[in-house]
Amino acid sequence: MTAVPAGTASWSGSATGALAPARPAVPWLTVIPLAAMMAYADGFWMVSLRGAVGAIERTQEPFASWLRESTVLLPVFVVAVIAAVTLALRWFGPVLAGRKAFLATALLVAAAGTLAGTVTLAASEAWDYALQHDLMGTLHHASSIQSAEQLDQASLGLQLAAFGYGVCLLVVTNLVVTGWTVAIRGGRLDVSRQQKATPGRTMRRVRARRARTGATDLSAMDLRQMLAAVALFGCAAIHLAVIPDHMDHWPVASAFFLALAMAEIACGVLLLGRAGLSVLVAVAAAAVVPLALWVWSRTSGLPFGPNSNVPEPVGLADVAAGLLELGTLVIAVVLLRARRGGTVRRAGRTATSAHLRALAVVGAIAVGFLGVAGAVPGWLGELPSSGDVTHSSTH
């Protein structure tokens, strides 16, 4: 690609004034194809290994499972690819010069995708083992303790063997997929693209207008504001996803989750605009209230509802929502302290600032995607249970 090296500036003597230096930006046309190819290829092997070891709890609809789980994991692979190109940008600069830098970057991308695939494969195998362990305990309650332990050990050994074979398959697959994707793109592997330079006087006028109106945009916004807004949107998506599961046994909880989601969306939208004192206080409240209720319900149990004073089990959806709420609360407190102290953060631009911003934001999106997947019944399989099912009252 033809690009102006980072750190150089183009200057113009026209009436518009000097041009600001161009900045490296995330090469999304490189990141998205690589992440998508690895996500769906690795997802295929995870579903295939699940069927090979006989994990019947999650093999009823293999094609739907592959499509659904690969799509949910796509942001995780986007994070991995962005991390790889960020390291390559630091090591080799915004333009890959030479075959060595090109091959090293390609291997780095494949390694990052393999690491993401390995982590998700380990989580998938662990969940399959938990499902099989619980199912065997239900089906073989009349068997001897020794035979039940032998079945459990055999199931564990089978899952470990599947994990070992799966890692080998992921390594080979991601190397092939990376090379294939780069070849389809004409042999191009960009680690950055250059943002268009902005006339200096125009930029000064834009900054002056923002100072008067308090308006901002996604390119100039404080990373903390953007990250908190994305986290709030993720929490809202998770809370909306759990509403149907509560409609039958506790409609009040469904109404609470709907109101909470609307409040989180409103706070996120306001945070994308002007982060005033009242907005930051509202954001902190939208994070701390559900977080406090979640901790209460998982420790001693809420004193009201159909399962009052009974601690509720921890699940993927509520953990994801809790992490997003905790991060939002920390960011709101930091911004409140900065505002109270009168400090103003200048948005310094480094060679990798756009990559790091994208890494943080996509990471929050990935947590939200996983939380929504855990909130939808049947997406990740369910532990069989006898008797009443304890439903979550927060998240």
N, C-alpha and C positions, 0 to 999 in steps of 0.2 A: 504494500500500500504506500501511497505517497502522502507523507505527513510532515508537518513542521516539528522538529524535535522539541521535546518538552524543555521549557526554560528559555526558549527564544521568543522574541516578540517582533511583530510586524508593525511598522510605524508609518503613518501617512501624514503629509503636510497639507491635506485638504482642509476645507472649512469645518469638516465634521470632527476634526481633532485626531489624536493618536488612537491607534488600535490597541486594545488590550491583548496581552499574550493569549494565544490559544491554549486550552487546557485539555489534557487527556481525559477521555470519557470512556465509559464501559462499552465494549464492542458487543452489543446485544445480538447482532447478527451472527456472531461467533458463539456466544454463550448459550443462547436458547437452543440452536440445533444440536450442539454437543450434549447439553443436559437432557434434552428430550430423547435423543437416541439412546443414551446410556440408561435413563430411567426406565424406558419401556423394554429395553433389552434385558437389563438386570431384573426387572419385574417378571419377565417371562420365566427366567430361571428360578426365581423364588416360588412361583406358582407351580412350576413343573416339579421341583424338588418336594413340594408339599404333597403332591399327588403320588410321587414315587415312594415316599415313606409311609403313605397311608394315613395322613392326617385328614380324616374324613370330615372333621368338623368345619373345615373351610375349603372343601373341594367340590361343593355341590354345583357351582357355576364357575368353572375355571376361566372362561373367556371374560365374563363380567368381573370376576375378581382381579384378573390381570389388568384390565383396562382401568378399573376403579383404583386399585392400589398404586399402580404406576403413576396415575394422574395425581394422586394425593402426595406421592413422593417426589414429584417433579420439582417443587421448590427446594427440596433438600439437595438435589443434584445441581440445581442452579447455584446454590450457595457454594457447593464444592468447586464448580467450574470457575466462578468468580474468584474464589480464594486462589485457585491455581494461576489464573491470568494475572492476579494482583502480585503474586510472588514473582511471576515471570517479568512483569513490568518493573519491579524493583531490581531484579537481577540483570535484565538485558536491555531495559529502556523501552520506550514506546514503540520502537520499530525493531523487529527481529532481524538482525543482520547476521547472515551466515547460517550454514546448515546445522552447526552445533547448537546454536540458540533455538532454532526451529525444532529440532528433534528433542531437545531438553524440555521445551515448552509442551510439546505433544505428549511426552512421557509424563510430565507433571499433571496435565489434564487427566490422562488415563488413570494415574495413581490416585488423584483426588476423587474421581468417580468410583474407583474400586473401593476406596476407604468408605465413601458414603454407602455404596452397595453392601459392603461387609457389615457395617453397623446395622443397616436395615435388615439384612439377612439374619444376623444374630438375634435381633428383636423378634423377627418372624418365627424363627425356630424355637426361641424360648416361649413364645406365646402358644405355638403348636404343642409344645411339651406340656405346658400348663393345662391346655384343653384336654389332651389325652390323659394326663394324670388324674384330672377330676372325673373324666368319663370312666376310666378304669376303676376308680374308687367307687363309682355309682353302680357299675355293672357287676363288679366282682366283690360286692360287700359280703357275700356268703362264702367266698373262697378263703383259703388259709392265708395267714399273714405272709408266709414264706413265698407262696405263689404270687401274691400281689406285689411283693417287693421285687421278685424276679421280673415280672412284667414291666414294672416301673423302670428297673435298671436297663432292660432291653430297649424300652422306648427312649430312654436318655441316650444310650449308645447309638441308636439309630439316628437321632437328631444330631448328635455330634458328628457322626459320619457324613450326614447330609450337609452339615455346615462346612466340613473340610472340602468335600467335593465342590460345593457351591462357590467357595472362595477361589478355587482354581478356575472354575468356569467364568467367574466374574473378571479375573485378571485377563484371561485370553479374550473374552468378549469385549471388554472396554478398550483393549489395545486395538482390536479389529475395528470397533465402532469409531474410535477416534480417527484412525487412519482413513476409514471409509468416508466419514463426514468431511474431513479436510480435503480429500480427493474430490468429492462432489462439489465443494466450494471452489474448485479450480486450484487446489494447492495452497489456499490462503489460510493463515492462522494468525489473526490479529489479536494483540493483547490490549490494544487501546484504539480509540478513534479520536480525532481532534474536534473539539467543539469550535464552532465558528467564532472568530474573533469579533468583539463588539467595540464600536467606536468609543473612545474614552469619554468624550463629552456627552454622548448619549447615555453611557453608563452612569455618569455623574448625575444627569437629569433623572434617570430612573431611581437612583438611590435617594435623591432629594425628595422625589414624589413618594417613595415608600416611607421616608422619615416623616412626611407630613400626614399621610393617611394611615400609616401602620400596616399597609398591605404588604404582602410578600408572595413569593412563588416557590415552587418545589426546588428550583435550582439554587436559590439564595437562602432558603429556610435553614434554620438551625437544625442540625441532624437530630438533636434531642426532641424537638417538636415533631418532626416527621416520624420518628420512631415511636413516640408515644401515641400519635394519631393512628398509625398502622396497628399498634397493639390494641388500641380501643376498638378498631374495626374488627380485629380478630376475635376479641372477647364477645363482641356483639354477634358475630356469626356463630360462635359456639353456643351462646345462650339462645339464639333463635333455633338452632338445631336440636336442642333438648326439649323444646316446648311440646312437640307431639307426644313424647314419652311420658309427660306429666298430665296430659289432658284427662285421662280416664280416672286416675287415682287421686289427683290433687290439682284441680283447676286453678286454685289460688297461686300455686307455684308457677304455672304457665303464665298467668297474668303478670306475676312479678318478673319473670324472665323477659317478657315482652317489653315491659316498661323499662327494665334495666338496659336491654339492648337499644331501645330508642334513645335513652339518655347517653349511652356510650357513643352511639353514632353522632348525636348532636355535639357532644364534647369533642369528638375527633374532628368534625367539620370546623368547629370554632377554633380548634388548635391549629388547623391548617391556615387559618386567617391570622388574627392578631392574638398573641399569647398574653393577654392582660391579666391583671391580678385576679379578677373574678373568674376568668376562664380557667386559670391554673387551680384555683380553689375547687371549682366544679370538677375538673379532671381528677384531682386528688380524692374527692369524695366518691366519684364514680368508680375509682379503683379500690379504695379502702373498705367501702361497705360490703361488696360481695366477697372480698378477700377475708374480712373478719367473719362473715357468716360461714364461709367455707371451712375455715379453721375450727370454728365452733362446732359445725356439724360433723367434722371428721374426728374430733376429740371426745367431747362429752355428749354430742347429739343435741339437736334443737329441742327446746321445750314445747314445741307445738308441731302440728302436722300428723299424718297417719302413723309415723314411726317416731314419736316423740321420745326424747332422752335415749335414743339408740344411736351410737356412732355409726356412720355410714362408710362403706368401703371407698377407697381411693381408686379412681379410674383415670384413663388417659385424657378424657375431655376436661375433667376438673383440674388435673395437674397442668395441662396446657393453659387453661384460662387463668389459673393461679399464677403461673409464671409471667404471663402477659400483664396481669393486674399488678403484680409486684414490680415489674419493670416500669410500668406506667407511673406507679406511685413514687418510685425513686426519682424518675425524671421530673415529675411535678414538684417534688420537694427541692431538688437541685435548682430548678428554674425559679421557684419561689425565693430561695435563699439568695440567688444571684440578683433577682429584682429588688429584694429588700436591701441588699448590700450596695445597690447602685452600680454593679459591675456590668459591663457590656461586652459580650463576646464578639470579637471580630472573626468573620468567617475566613480563616486562612485557607488558601488553596495550595495543596501540595500535589506532587505528581500522581499520587494514588488516592486523593481525597474522594473522587467520584466513585472509585472502586470500593473503598471502605464504606461509603454511604450506602451503596447498593448492597454490599455484603450484610450490613446490619439490618436494612429494611427487608430484604428477601429472607433473612433468618427469622424475623418476626412473622413474616407471611407463612413460612414453613411451619412454625409452631402453631399458628392458627389453623392451617390445613390439617395438621395431625389431630388437633383438638376437635375439629368438625367431624373428621373420620371416626374418632372415638365416640362421638356423641350420637351418631346415626346407628340405630340398632341393626345388627347383622353385618355391618361392614367388615368388622375384624373378628367375627366369631364371638359366641357368647358361652360363658361357662354354664353347663347344665346345673340346675339347682332344684332341690325339692322343697316344697313348702312355699311360703310367701317370699316374694322378691323384694328386697330392700331397694327402693328407688332413691335416687339422689335428690336432695332438696336444694342444693346449691351447686350449680353447674351440672 
